[in-house]
Structure formats: C-alpha cells, structure tokens
Amino acid sequence: MNRVSVCLPALALLLAATLPVQALEQSVATGDGAVLRTLDKVAGRAEDLELAAGETGMLGTLEVALTECRYPAADPSSNAYAHIEIRDTREGEERFSGWMIAGSPALNALDHARYDVWVLRCTTS
C-alpha cells in the first residue's frame, strides 16, 4: 500500500470534520400535496395536476397517486421531490412507483409511450 492511498481517507475525514453541520444534513419539510405536470404526447397537450397527499388523479388510462411530497425546509420554492405511484387501468399493471425529483425529471421518469409526468413543486397550506 502506498502513502497516497493511506493519506486520501485521512484527508477526506479531515475535510468532512471541518464542514458546517448544515452542509452535511439538510432539514426537509413535508408538503400537503404536489403539482405535477402531465404531457399527452399524442394530443400535444400539457396540463398541471394538483394532488393532495394520498389522493389519486387520472391522466387518460393512468391513475396517478401521490404518496408524499418533500422539499428543503429552508427554501420551499427549491427542489421538491415526490413519491408517486402510476398504474395503467387498461393493462392492470403498475407503470411507475418511486421518487421523482423536480430538478432532475429524467433521473427517475415514467416510461410510457403516450404520457409523461413530472413534479413541479410541493403545495403547502
């Protein structure tokens, strides 16, 4: 083992110890619901779908259920992320289940030939 491979973990530990606690851990708040943008690629129509946590909305043959929406507590207008479940009622199968991130919609996206769904923001009371 050379000196560089021994020094790198020690250097990383030293740098982590000097970072402020806020940089290591960000406080997160939970919204009452979310605003999702939907796109019907065949009709060329984009619409916003506002759902409360636990609510289900329809997009053609898709049921879109919002489980939860979270956002940075220090900046509510910042990058929201929502847990969404999407089910195709015609095929009777789940098409998507997971977290979508507003700032990176392609990171974890719905794979559907006709529809796109992505998170815009959380709603709060």
C-alpha positions as CSV (number, residue, x, y, z in Angstrom):
1,M,0.0,0.0,0.0
2,N,1.5,3.3,-1.0
3,R,1.4,6.6,1.0
4,V,-1.2,8.2,-1.3
5,S,-3.8,5.5,-0.7
6,V,-3.3,5.9,3.1
7,C,-3.5,9.7,3.1
8,L,-6.6,10.0,1.0
9,P,-9.1,8.6,3.5
10,A,-7.4,10.6,6.3
11,L,-7.7,13.8,4.2
12,A,-11.4,13.1,3.4
13,L,-12.1,12.6,7.1
14,L,-10.3,15.8,8.0
15,L,-12.3,17.8,5.3
16,A,-15.6,16.3,6.5
17,A,-14.9,17.3,10.1
18,T,-14.4,21.0,9.0
19,L,-17.7,21.3,7.1
20,P,-20.6,23.0,8.8
21,V,-23.3,20.7,10.1
22,Q,-25.8,22.4,7.7
23,A,-23.8,21.3,4.7
24,L,-23.9,17.7,5.8
25,E,-27.5,17.5,6.8
26,Q,-30.4,19.5,5.2
27,S,-33.7,19.9,7.0
28,V,-36.6,18.6,5.0
29,A,-40.3,19.5,5.3
30,T,-43.3,17.6,4.0
31,G,-45.9,19.4,1.8
32,D,-49.7,18.9,1.9
33,G,-49.6,17.8,-1.8
34,A,-47.9,18.4,-5.1
35,V,-48.3,20.0,-8.5
36,L,-47.4,17.6,-11.3
37,R,-47.0,18.5,-15.0
38,T,-48.5,16.0,-17.4
39,L,-48.0,15.7,-21.1
40,D,-50.1,13.8,-23.6
41,K,-47.6,13.3,-26.3
42,V,-50.2,12.3,-28.9
43,A,-52.5,15.3,-28.4
44,G,-49.6,17.6,-27.7
45,R,-51.3,18.9,-24.5
46,A,-49.6,19.7,-21.2
47,E,-51.7,20.2,-18.1
48,D,-51.0,20.6,-14.4
49,L,-52.4,18.0,-12.0
50,E,-52.6,19.2,-8.4
51,L,-52.9,16.3,-5.9
52,A,-53.1,16.2,-2.1
53,A,-51.0,13.6,-0.3
54,G,-52.9,10.3,-0.5
55,E,-55.0,11.5,-3.5
56,T,-55.3,9.8,-6.9
57,G,-55.9,11.6,-10.2
58,M,-56.5,10.4,-13.7
59,L,-54.4,11.0,-16.8
60,G,-56.1,9.2,-19.7
61,T,-56.0,5.5,-18.6
62,L,-53.4,6.2,-15.9
63,E,-54.1,6.5,-12.2
64,V,-51.6,8.9,-10.7
65,A,-51.3,8.6,-6.9
66,L,-49.3,11.0,-4.7
67,T,-48.0,9.4,-1.6
68,E,-45.8,12.2,-0.2
69,C,-44.0,15.4,-1.3
70,R,-40.9,16.8,0.4
71,Y,-38.9,19.9,0.0
72,P,-35.9,21.7,1.7
73,A,-37.3,23.5,4.8
74,A,-35.1,26.5,4.4
75,D,-36.3,27.1,0.8
76,P,-39.8,25.8,0.0
77,S,-39.5,27.0,-3.6
78,S,-36.5,24.9,-4.1
79,N,-36.1,21.3,-5.4
80,A,-39.1,19.3,-4.4
81,Y,-39.3,15.5,-4.6
82,A,-42.4,13.4,-4.5
83,H,-43.3,9.7,-4.1
84,I,-45.7,8.8,-6.9
85,E,-47.4,5.6,-8.0
86,I,-48.8,5.3,-11.5
87,R,-51.0,2.5,-12.6
88,D,-52.4,1.7,-16.1
89,T,-56.1,0.8,-15.5
90,R,-56.4,-0.6,-19.0
91,E,-53.5,-3.1,-18.6
92,G,-54.0,-3.5,-14.9
93,E,-50.3,-3.0,-14.1
94,E,-48.1,-0.6,-12.2
95,R,-46.1,1.6,-14.6
96,F,-44.1,3.6,-12.0
97,S,-43.5,3.6,-8.3
98,G,-40.8,5.8,-6.8
99,W,-39.5,9.3,-6.1
100,M,-39.5,11.9,-8.8
101,I,-37.2,15.0,-8.3
102,A,-38.4,18.3,-9.7
103,G,-34.9,19.5,-10.5
104,S,-34.0,16.3,-12.4
105,P,-37.1,14.9,-14.0
106,A,-35.3,12.5,-16.3
107,L,-33.4,10.9,-13.3
108,N,-36.4,8.6,-12.4
109,A,-39.1,9.0,-15.1
110,L,-42.3,7.3,-16.1
111,D,-41.7,5.1,-19.2
112,H,-44.9,5.4,-21.2
113,A,-45.5,5.7,-24.9
114,R,-48.2,8.3,-24.7
115,Y,-47.8,10.2,-21.3
116,D,-45.1,12.0,-19.4
117,V,-45.5,13.0,-15.7
118,W,-43.0,15.1,-13.7
119,V,-43.0,17.0,-10.4
120,L,-43.1,20.8,-10.4
121,R,-43.4,21.7,-6.7
122,C,-44.9,20.8,-3.4
123,T,-48.0,22.6,-2.1
124,T,-48.3,23.9,1.5
125,S,-51.2,25.3,3.5
